């Protein structure tokens, strides 16, 4: 049987692993980007002259009176201390009969670096401007 001291050490190790796992998941590159996008949409007044790519996408959505975009993430380059993540924005609009009417989409590239524990956004570049998709119905 395990002694009381060994049981306490094992319990402490298990709790440390759980803590590190939860912290790592909460501070993932995707979550950092999601928080950045939410912050930019909430705090930046959408303006066509803004140099912030997220603000430019937000301006497009606001200008065209579109619903909130769906954002999907795709990691294209991955090292221990850096990530390149493509964020694809898509807005689907539907006609009254439920048929897909239009698709608006755009893509941003996020370059992230990390120190020991925290991911930080290094740069954001527009890959494809937010626009009406060419093959939209």
C-alpha positions as CSV (number, residue, x, y, z in Angstrom):
1,X,0.0,0.0,0.0
2,X,1.0,3.6,-0.6
3,X,2.2,5.5,2.3
4,X,0.5,8.8,3.2
5,X,3.4,10.8,1.9
6,X,3.5,8.9,-1.5
7,X,-0.3,9.4,-1.8
8,X,0.1,13.1,-1.2
9,X,2.9,13.4,-3.8
10,X,0.8,11.5,-6.4
11,X,-2.2,13.7,-5.7
12,X,-0.1,16.9,-6.0
13,X,1.3,15.7,-9.3
14,X,-2.1,14.8,-10.7
15,X,-3.5,18.2,-9.6
16,X,-0.5,20.0,-11.2
17,X,-1.0,18.1,-14.5
18,X,-4.7,19.0,-14.5
19,X,-3.9,22.7,-13.8
20,X,-1.3,22.8,-16.6
21,X,-3.7,21.1,-19.0
22,X,-6.6,23.5,-18.2
23,X,-4.3,26.5,-18.4
24,X,-2.8,25.4,-21.7
25,X,-6.3,24.9,-23.2
26,X,-7.5,28.3,-22.0
27,X,-4.4,30.0,-23.4
28,X,-4.4,28.2,-26.8
29,X,-3.6,30.2,-30.0
30,X,-7.2,29.9,-31.1
31,X,-8.5,31.2,-27.9
32,X,-6.1,34.1,-27.9
33,X,-7.2,35.0,-31.4
34,X,-10.9,34.7,-30.5
35,X,-10.4,37.0,-27.6
36,X,-8.5,39.5,-29.8
37,X,-11.2,39.5,-32.4
38,X,-13.9,39.9,-29.8
39,X,-12.0,42.8,-28.2
40,X,-11.4,44.5,-31.5
41,X,-15.1,44.2,-32.5
42,X,-16.2,45.5,-29.1
43,X,-13.8,48.4,-28.7
44,X,-13.0,49.6,-32.2
45,X,-15.3,52.0,-34.0
46,X,-15.5,50.4,-37.5
47,X,-14.0,52.8,-39.9
48,X,-12.9,52.3,-43.5
49,X,-9.7,54.1,-42.8
50,X,-8.6,51.8,-40.0
51,X,-5.3,49.9,-40.5
52,X,-6.5,47.1,-38.2
53,X,-7.5,44.2,-40.3
54,X,-10.2,43.0,-37.8
55,X,-11.6,46.5,-37.8
56,X,-11.7,46.5,-41.6
57,X,-13.6,43.2,-41.6
58,X,-15.9,44.6,-39.0
59,X,-16.5,47.7,-41.1
60,X,-17.4,45.5,-44.1
61,X,-19.9,43.5,-42.0
62,X,-21.4,46.7,-40.5
63,X,-21.5,48.6,-43.8
64,X,-23.4,45.7,-45.5
65,X,-25.6,45.1,-42.5
66,X,-24.6,41.5,-42.2
67,X,-24.9,39.2,-39.2
68,X,-21.9,38.3,-37.1
69,X,-19.4,36.2,-39.2
70,X,-18.5,32.6,-38.4
71,X,-14.8,32.3,-37.8
72,X,-12.8,29.1,-38.3
73,X,-9.2,28.5,-37.6
74,X,-6.6,26.5,-39.5
75,X,-3.0,26.2,-38.2
76,X,-0.7,26.3,-41.2
77,X,2.7,26.5,-39.4
78,X,3.5,25.2,-36.0
79,X,6.6,25.2,-33.9
80,X,7.0,25.1,-30.1
81,X,7.2,28.9,-29.8
82,X,5.3,30.1,-32.9
83,X,2.2,29.6,-34.9
84,X,0.7,30.8,-38.1
85,X,-3.0,30.6,-38.0
86,X,-5.5,31.4,-40.8
87,X,-8.8,32.8,-39.6
88,X,-11.5,32.4,-42.2
89,X,-14.5,34.7,-41.8
90,X,-17.7,33.8,-43.5
91,X,-21.2,35.3,-43.4
92,X,-24.1,33.4,-44.9
93,X,-27.3,35.2,-45.7
94,X,-30.5,33.5,-46.5
95,X,-33.7,34.4,-48.4
96,X,-37.1,34.3,-46.7
97,X,-37.7,30.7,-48.1
98,X,-34.5,29.5,-46.3
99,X,-32.4,29.2,-49.4
100,X,-28.8,30.4,-49.3
101,X,-28.7,33.9,-50.7
102,X,-25.2,35.2,-50.5
103,X,-21.8,34.3,-49.0
104,X,-19.4,36.9,-47.9
105,X,-15.9,35.8,-46.9
106,X,-12.4,36.9,-46.0
107,X,-9.2,35.5,-44.5
108,X,-6.7,36.8,-42.0
109,X,-3.3,35.4,-41.1
110,X,-2.3,35.6,-37.5
111,X,1.3,35.2,-36.5
112,X,1.7,34.3,-32.8
113,X,4.7,33.8,-30.6
114,X,4.9,32.5,-27.1
115,X,7.1,33.1,-24.1
116,X,7.1,30.3,-21.6
117,X,3.4,30.3,-20.9
118,X,1.6,33.0,-22.9
119,X,0.7,33.2,-26.6
120,X,0.9,36.7,-28.1
121,X,-0.2,38.0,-31.5
122,X,2.8,39.3,-33.3
123,X,1.1,40.4,-36.5
124,X,-2.2,40.2,-38.4
125,X,-2.2,40.3,-42.2
126,X,-5.1,40.3,-44.7
127,X,-4.9,37.3,-47.0
128,X,-8.3,37.8,-48.7
129,X,-10.3,41.0,-48.1
130,X,-13.9,40.5,-46.9
131,X,-16.0,40.4,-50.0
132,X,-18.9,38.8,-51.7
133,X,-17.8,35.3,-52.8
134,X,-17.4,34.9,-56.5
135,X,-19.3,31.6,-56.6
136,X,-22.2,32.8,-54.4
137,X,-25.7,32.0,-55.7
